[in-house]
Amino acid sequence: MTELSKTERAAVERAAASPMLARTEAWTAINSGTRNIAGLARMADALADAFSVLPGPITLVEPEPADSVTVDGQVLPLAHGHHLHLAVRPDAPVQILLTGHMDTVYGADHPFQANSWLPDGNLNAPGAADMKGGLALMLAALEAVEDSTLASHIGYEVLINSDEETGSFSSAGLIAGAAKGKIAALTYEPALPDGTLAGARGGTGNFSIVVHGKSAHAGRNPDEGRNALVAAADLAMRLNDAKAPGLAVNPAKIDGGGPNNVVPELAILRVNFRPKDAEAITRARIAIDQAVAIVSVKHDVRIHVHGSFNRPPKPLDAGAEKLFELVRASGADLGIPVAWKFSGGVCDGNNIAACGVPVVDTMGARGGLIHSPDEFLIPESLAERAALSAVTMLRIAEKGKL
């Protein structure tokens, strides 16, 4: 750490003294699956209490309205938890955004609920890497910044949403508002076990395509029916054929059907698109429109498309490259190798980048096997990554630019 300033060295020591592991263990003991509203409320309260050590008002923000298509074809409101928002020194000359999420993919009835220590010393716990460990080290880094002489030079907003794992539909507007005027953003998704970060990312679009046919007796008068299930299957095949380099398509599920002697009048096709760039989104939209038009006529059914490309692709533009270089240089001075590569996964970093703000979105703990009962956190990475964040923020504060 020969290239660190006295201020940076002190910040590294301050961050390391933060009870990151204890906080992570306590937070992973709270089930905060996206649909567990009561658990999310407990998690939001715990986070509000922990982040109250920072100077700034904390607000638990009401979720924006969001809806979904049920298995019987209805479009109904979807309940979400509150989102935590903190603003510190909004009048400071340099403004950054830090984001994370409190929700996990493990619902209240999921069998993976308990923490355990693995033989290799890693922590196996729900949300340990994704991303309660990341939230703990984010707070440690901010505590270190607040203790430094450069604190007055930088202001920041912290946004921790409750619905990232399901697309951030009830927090997208909040993210866009918080991104305004920011010189940079840091998001605390987990890094890979070796510390590699996600660089450019593809986008994603999730759609529920509702097909209305006409019921009839499968034996007496089947020709008078209009088979919605067959039409949905035809749609799935046509959309699957839209796969191409730069555009992945996954028809994932068809809801519908009933007794064998009834022509099904309703089916819902669930399909996911993964476009690598804006041009791929255009191709996907054309494929959807064409498939719907053809299948509607061919099967004499009505079709309603519900959904959107909710996370745009995230390219590495000039601003993002500057921020990545700053993180890399900070890591080098800390003895932490920093590299990055393209990821087909998506996160709130996609939404932030779409606002024109440079973002590094894997500043969280090192870990792996996320979204599975084998999820693990590498404990020593907490202090390591907190130091990386603290030094990065202090250098932004000192320079007043990237």
Residue, then its C-alpha position, 0 to 999 in steps of 0.5 A: m500500500t505504498e501509494l496510499s495517502k495518509t488519509e487513505r490509510a486511515a480510511v482503510e483502517r477505519a473500514a476494517a474496524s467496522p463490524m461487517l461480518a457480524r452485521t452480515e450474519a445478523w442480516t442474513a438471519i432475516n428472511s427478506g425474499t422479494r415477496n416476503i413483505a413482513g420480512l422486508a419490513r424487518m430488514a428495512d428497519a435493521l438497515a435504517d438503524a445501522f445506516s443511521v450512523l451516517p449524517g443524513p435523513i433516512t426515509l423508507v420510501e413507498p414502492e411505486p405501483a407495479d403489476s403482474v399477470t396471474v395464471d388466470g390472465q388477470v393483470l393485478p397489482l403486485a405488493h412490494g416492500h419499502h425502499l431505503h433512501l439516505a441523502v448526505r450533503p446534497d449541496a457538496p460539489v461532488q455527488i455520487l450514488l451508492t445502491g444495493h438491494m435488501d431482497t433475496v431470491y429465498g422466499a419465506d417458505h424456501p428451505f434455505q434459511a440458516n447460516s453455516w460455516l463451511p470447512d474452507g472458512n466461507l459463510n454459507a447463508p441466504g443472501a450472504a454474497d448477494m448482497k447483505g455482505g455488500l451492504a455491510l461493506m458499503l456502510a463500512a466504506l461510508e463510515a470511513v469516508e465520514d471520518s476523513t478530512l475529505a468528507s465535506h468535499i463529497g455528497y452522496e445518496v444511498l438507495i437500497n431497494s426491495d425488489e432488485e431480484t424481480g426487476s426493480f419495477s417498483s423502484a425504477g423511478l426512484i433509481a432514475g431520480a437518485a442518479k440525476g446529477k451524479i458524477a459516478a455510481l457504485t453498486y454492491e452486487p457480488a464480485l466473482p470469487d477471484g474478484t473479477l467485476a462485471g464490465a459491460r452487461g447485456g439487457t433483459g426483457n420479461f413478457s407475459i403474453v396472454v392468449h384468449g381463445k374459445s372453449a368447446h367440447a373436445g369431442r362433440n364440437p372441437d372445431e368450434g373452439r379456439n385452442a389458446l394453449v396451441a396458439a401459445a405454443d406456436l408463439a413460443m416456437r416463433l419467438n424461440d426462432a428469433k434467437a441470434p448472436g446478441l439476442a438470447v430468447n427463453p420461452a420459459k413457461i406456459d400457464g393454462g389448459g384444463p381437463n382433457n375434454v375441454v378446448p383451452e380458452l386461455a394460456i399465458l406464455r412467459v418469455n425472457f429476452r437477453p439483448k446484448d445491445a439496443e439493436a437486439i432490442t429492436r429485433a426482439r420487438i419486431a419478432i414479438d410484433q410479427a409473431v403476435a400478428i401471425v398467430s392471432v390470424k392463424h389461430d383466430v385468437r386474441i393476444h395481449v402482450h404484457g411486459s417490457f425491456n426493463r433493464p437496458p444493455k449496459p455498454l462500457d462507454a468513456g465515462a464507465e471506462k474512466l470509473f473502472e480505471l479509477v477502481r483498478a488504480s485504487g485496487a492496485d495501490l491496495g494490492i487488490p488486482v481488479a479486472w472485469k469482463f462482460s456479463g450476461g446477467v443484469c442488475d440496477g447498474n443497467n438502469i443507472a447506466a441508462c441514465g448516463v451515469p458511469v457505474v461499477d456495479t460489482m463492488g460487493a463482497r467476493g462470493g459465489l453460487i448465488h441464487s442457490p442453497d450453496e451461496f457463499l461469502i468469502p469473509e476476508s473480502l469484506a475488509e478488502r472490498a470496503a477498503l476498495s470502495a473507501v479509497t475510490m470515493l476519497r479519490i473522487a472527493e479529492k479530484g472532484k472528477l473521475 
